[in-house]
Amino acid sequence: MFSNLPEPTLDPILSLSVAYREDPRPEKVDLGIGVYKNSAGETPIMQAVALAQNKVVETQKTKSYVGLAGCEEFNQAMKTLVLGESNVLDRVSAIQTPGASGGLRMLGDLIKVAQPNSTVWISNPSYVNHKPVMEAAGLKVKYYRYFCSATKQVDAGAMLEDIAHAGKDDIVLLHGCCHNPTGADIDFEIWQQVTQLALKNGFTPFVDFAYQGFGDGLEQDAAGLRYMADHVEEMLITASCSKNFGLYRERTGVAMVLGQSQQDAMNAKGKLLTLARATYTMPPDHGAALVKTILQDNELTQIWRDELDSMQSRLVLLRAALCEEFRNQHSTNDFDFIQTHKGMFTVLGYTPQQIARLREEFAIYAVGDGRINIAGLTERDIPYVANAILKVS
Ligand code: LMR
């Protein structure tokens, strides 16, 4: 049976982490996978998470099953974190999922059951896992133009032109903030225009919200998504706690459905639960228990928000410092676009060959599509990285 299988292809992001770990060169820099590192190059447990963890360990009395939807208090808290105090909350149902990738898959499976002929439109480029997950759910995938490689900004005109072709059986997948991989976000007016298109042409928006808090702040990052949720009849959302709670390995995420009515949302949840039962049964509890503990406690929430804000500010400073290095030490403002991008990532616009040279000649690991993770930089790395980026250009 297994001899019929082709040689495995490696995941372009996860395989980099393995290669980085095995690289013996002391100067190596990991700008691959989307993980936040502090000035010491470490990814410590966030303070609020460590405090919540102590609390959970002290108070938890059982490791018995929680339930198919995971922790309902977590689901409720995540609805508010993502959607705010919106008056559509009673039309939104939510299930806890193993990370936002788990949420993507569950929602993909739900689309396949509810509207089997759907095409999912994704941005070009997009998070490398979007296409495989949607195709694994049996859905067709089409691209809409998104990024202008000359300006390194969103090409909003082209994006809207392509999205205008999405019809009532279609799904349009958007990045809530901190677009992965480009770092170029749509502004609020574009959220409004996509919302108008959804209302006019009948497609369903699907928002992947993996970086809330890393762009401009928790509330600001949610503004476009919240506007959309307040205006459309149906919408799908998946959100991650990997980055903003630093819970990467705990696989903590949520999938939400906004229905035309509360009943529709509950029916969708029921279907999601049977899909989850047939896939992984129920999500792991620990990460959600920590997030719930933080979000139900004002003091812990404040500690968490403060730390997240300082991570966000540091990303802005790192971007500025990298641009300054190019300007002051190499007399070029060709990289000023880095400062206009949001969140962890920026696309350099380099070819796979140039990215391979960064890795081979300088031990700098970036994703093959030219994405670098600014959150993987330390202040100390900046001169070395800027010099290498120029050397391979
Ligand atoms: C990334 O894009 O680096 C992260 O979202 C990690 C992942 O799951 O691929």
Residues whose N, C-alpha, C, O or C-beta is under 5 A from the ligand:
A	BS01	LMR	I13 G32 I33 G34
